[in-house]
Amino acid sequence: MSTPKVVFGAMVFACAGMVVVYFAVGLLLVDHWQVTTSRTIASPPARIAAAVGDLSTWEQWASVDATLGPQTHRSVFGEPGTVGHGLRWTGSAGTATLTFTSVTPEAIDYEFGGEDPQQQQRPRSTGRIEWHDEGGSCRLRWHDEGTWPNLAGRWWGWFGAMQVHMQQLQSASLEGLAERVEGRKS
């Protein structure tokens, strides 16, 4: 057998092996993720509820954002502090929407998802921000979880990239919320 044929056969075998590993191991990887961050803020529950319940103020304190191209447009819809209140980002790379699904005096639940022009699936997530009065301050807990829509997402999740990103986003947002409701300057 000639050397070029051996080399070509080895390359085909190696590529086929990588594809098999990608799919076989990818199907075994976890298909979901979750992140929780807690913090105490020196503020009464009513101030926390007002800030968290009005998505038009999130740009001032929350790190939640979607970059969907160079001219991403951000719009708020629905009545603040009610189910259906939402925030939508629209850009050349598609849309993303965060919508309140449950609102109580102690917590807000939401869904986050998006679409793109190529109809590719993006991770969807649900979350909950809750606060509990601790006599002059509030203990906040922000929980976010989601599922991977494809094998590439599972591989990305295996390395912890989404979890690290969400932890940073939650921590920075809760710090921004503390600055806003406590009246501190950043």
Order of alpha helices (4+ residues) and beta strands (2+ residues): alpha-beta-alpha-alpha-beta-beta-beta-beta-beta-beta-alpha-alpha
